[in-house]
Amino acid sequence: MIGISRDSAKSHRDFIAKHNLSSLTLLTDEKGEVAKIYGADHKLLPFSKRVYIIMDKQRNIVYKKDTGFALMDNQTQTLIGEIDRKLK
């Protein structure tokens, strides 16, 4: 699992340390270039929306959910369920 946001690398390091998330990879997209590619950029503000994406081994998007700025309800269970469905 990879998380990408427009926060700085230092912000990511601090977040990982604060929450003891040593197995989580966070990438920075300060200019919003990745956000634009995946439709997560905000049209007016320098923020990215929260978009959940699952890709297969060939890098095809098999699941995409745009929740705006909100967290997905039951995000871990929802994403694992979607992965399980795609593997069947």
Backbone as a ProteinNet text record, in pm:
[ID]
protein_1_A
[PRIMARY]
MIGISRDSAKSHRDFIAKHNLSSLTLLTDEKGEVAKIYGADHKLLPFSKRVYIIMDKQRNIVYKKDTGFALMDNQTQTLIGEIDRKLK
[TERTIARY]
85.6	0	90	50.5	125.4	28.3	69	-8.7	63.9	-9.7	49.1	-30.9	40.3	-28.4	61.6	5.4	80.9	163.7	161.1	242.2	390.3	474.2	619.5	673	792.3	857.8	877.2	912.9	929.6	797.4	689.3	557.8	524.7	557	533.6	616.2	744	830.1	775	732.8	676.8	548.7	462	336.6	364.2	457.7	493.3	549.3	636.4	694.5	587.9	503.1	400	305.2	269.8	171.3	234.5	367.9	441.3	398.2	405.9	362.3	482.1	579.3	704.2	686.5	577.7	558.9	481	443.4	366.9	459.9	437.2	513.4	427.6	479.8	411.6	498	439.2	509	456.2	541.8	501	475.6	373.3	332.3	304.1	405.8	385.8	330.4	362.7	313.1	178.4	130.5	0.8	-0.2	115.7	123	55.5	78.2	15.2	-134.8	-170.6	-312.7	-387.5	-327.9	-392.5	-411.8	-312.1	-319.5	-435.8	-457.9	-559.9	-689.8	-705.5	-830.4	-854	-747.5	-760.9	-732.5	-700.1	-668	-795.6	-784.7	-896.1	-883.5	-992.9	-988.8	-946.4	-979.9	-952.2	-845.5	-838.7	-748.7	-625.5	-514	-392.5	-397.2	-507.8	-526.8	-566.4	-547.1	-593.9	-710.8	-803.5	-914.4	-863.1	-942	-906.7	-966	-877.3	-918.7	-849.4	-929.6	-877.2	-870.9	-754.3	-734	-669.7	-722.6	-660	-621.3	-495.5	-445.7	-405.9	-419.5	-374.2	-225.3	-171.1	-27.2	14.2	-81.4	-50.7	-73	-97.3	-119.6	-251.3	-346.7	-480.5	-559.7	-634.9	-718.5	-838.8	-853.4	-965.3	-1069	-1033.3	-1126.9	-1084	-1180.3	-1151.8	-1271.5	-1245.3	-1351.5	-1302.4	-1372.8	-1343.3	-1436	-1379.4	-1461	-1447.8	-1400.5	-1380.5	-1272.2	-1304.5	-1206.3	-1234.1	-1335.5	-1374.9	-1302	-1289.4	-1237.3	-1345.8	-1304.1	-1397.4	-1445.6	-1575.2	-1627.6	-1567.8	-1526.3	-1470.5	-1365.9	-1273	-1182.8	-1102.5	-1050.2	-970	-1056.3	-1172.2	-1261.3	-1310.9	-1344.5	-1393.8	-1287.6	-1165.8	-1059.3	-1019.7	-1011.6	-979	-1089.4	-1215.4	-1326.1	-1317.2	-1281	-1266.5	-1151.1	-1042	-928.4	-969.7	-1038	-1084.6	-1175.2	-1264.6	-1354.7	-1276.8	-1174.7	-1096.9	-1010.8	-975.9	-891.5	-971.2	-1103.5	-1186.6	-1205.1
-116.9	0	123	219.1	343.8	459.7	556.8	678.6	792.9	875.1	990.6	1114.2	1219.6	1345.4	1461.9	1580.5	1700.8	1751.4	1680.1	1719	1697.3	1764.9	1754.6	1621.3	1586.7	1464.4	1469.9	1585.8	1599.4	1574.5	1627	1604.4	1455.4	1384.7	1240.2	1167.8	1202.8	1138.2	1161	1283.5	1314.9	1235.8	1224.3	1150.2	1002.7	944.2	803.3	780.1	869.2	855.3	871.6	970.7	998.3	880.9	815.2	707.3	568.1	561.9	434.6	348.4	406.4	339.5	304.5	235.9	210.2	127.5	52.9	-28.6	44	168.4	245.7	329.7	326.7	410.6	531.1	650.4	773.6	848.3	884.9	960.8	1103	1196.1	1335.5	1378.1	1457.5	1509.7	1658.6	1732.3	1872.2	1958.9	1926.6	2005.8	1956	1843.6	1791.1	1721.7	1682.3	1619.6	1482.7	1401.7	1269.5	1285.3	1380.7	1406.6	1437.3	1514.2	1547.6	1422.9	1337.9	1216.5	1127.9	1118.7	1028.3	1098.9	1221.5	1292.5	1330.5	1351.7	1386.3	1533.5	1609	1749.2	1831.4	1932.5	2024.4	2133.9	2170.7	2266.4	2407	2447.4	2584.4	2597.1	2499.5	2507.7	2420.6	2454.1	2372.7	2250.6	2178.9	2058.8	1945.4	1825.1	1709	1646.6	1593.4	1519.8	1383.4	1316	1182.2	1083.2	1016.1	918.1	786.7	681.8	548.2	472.2	414.1	343.5	208.6	105.8	-26.2	-58.3	-100.5	-136	-282.9	-344.1	-482.3	-483.5	-603	-615.9	-547.2	-531.6	-465.2	-313.6	-264.1	-121.8	-68.1	-157.3	-114.8	-80.7	27.5	63.8	-29.6	-104.6	-197.5	-147.6	-43.4	16.5	161	251.2	391.8	452	517.5	581.1	719.3	821.7	960.7	999.3	1030.6	1069.1	1217.6	1294	1437	1456.6	1522.7	1542.7	1452.6	1369.2	1283.2	1149	1087.2	951.3	855.2	745	640.3	570	546.2	468.6	329	280.7	144.5	119.2	213.3	207.9	78.4	27.5	-94.9	-211.9	-231.2	-341.6	-325.4	-204.2	-179.8	-213.2	-165.9	-189.7	-336.3	-402.4	-545.4	-623.8	-585.6	-650.4	-634	-515	-490.9	-572.4	-580.5	-661.2	-807	-857.5	-996.6	-1022.6	-928.6	-944.1	-948.2	-868.1	-861.6	-986.7	-1054	-1172.8	-1297	-1292	-1410.1	-1428
0	0	0	-80	-90.9	-71.1	5.7	21.6	-47.2	-117.6	-185.8	-147.1	-109.2	-79.8	-118.5	-107.8	-142.5	-24.7	86.8	202.1	172.2	247.2	226.7	279	235.8	282.8	434.5	488.9	633.5	705.5	650.8	709.5	711.7	604.1	598.7	704.2	715.9	816	956.1	985	1116.8	1142.5	1041.7	1055.3	1082.8	1007	1025.3	1165.2	1210.7	1344.5	1453	1439.1	1539.4	1557.3	1446.4	1451.3	1443.4	1451.4	1449.2	1329.2	1211	1088.4	1001.4	1057.8	986.8	858.9	845.4	726	616.1	640.5	542.5	456.3	326.3	234.2	197.3	221.1	183.8	83.2	-27.4	-130.2	-131.7	-169.5	-175.3	-319.9	-336.6	-467.4	-449.9	-405.3	-366.6	-479.4	-603.1	-716.2	-768.4	-714.9	-755.3	-890.4	-940.7	-1072.7	-1075.4	-972.1	-964.7	-941.3	-857.6	-830.2	-959.5	-1047.9	-1175.5	-1261.6	-1266.8	-1348.5	-1305	-1172.8	-1120.7	-1081.9	-1124.7	-1101.1	-956.7	-881.8	-740.1	-712.9	-814.9	-792.7	-773.6	-692	-671.6	-776.8	-836.5	-947.7	-905.6	-783.2	-740.8	-631.5	-544.3	-428.8	-448.8	-382.7	-394.7	-302.5	-305.2	-225.4	-318.4	-272.5	-347.1	-273.1	-350.7	-291.9	-247.1	-167.5	-122.7	-222.9	-295.9	-396	-363.1	-351.9	-323.7	-455.7	-484.7	-611.1	-582.8	-648.1	-644.7	-788.1	-805	-938.1	-938.9	-1055.5	-1068.8	-1104.4	-1125.4	-1153.9	-1283.5	-1374.6	-1501.9	-1492.9	-1373.4	-1342.8	-1399	-1419	-1458.8	-1334.3	-1339.5	-1225.6	-1225.2	-1115	-1103.8	-1003.1	-928.2	-832.3	-809.7	-810.5	-783	-712.1	-600.5	-522.3	-480.1	-525.4	-490.9	-377	-261.2	-145.6	-114.6	-211.6	-186.9	-83.1	25.6	133	252.7	243.2	354.7	349.7	465.2	470.8	424	365.8	326.7	453.9	462.4	574.5	571.2	687.7	697.6	589	572.8	458.2	448	557.6	549.3	503.6	565.8	528.4	384.9	347.1	211.3	107.4	128.4	30.8	25.4	139.9	140.4	69.8	93.9	25	-125.9	-171	-315.4	-373.7	-299.8	-345.9	-355.6	-253.5	-256.7	-377.6	-408.1	-523	-654.4	-664.9	-789.9	-808.3	-698.9	-707.1	-745.4	-733.6	-763.3	-910.4
[MASK]
++++++++++++++++++++++++++++++++++++++++++++++++++++++++++++++++++++++++++++++++++++++++

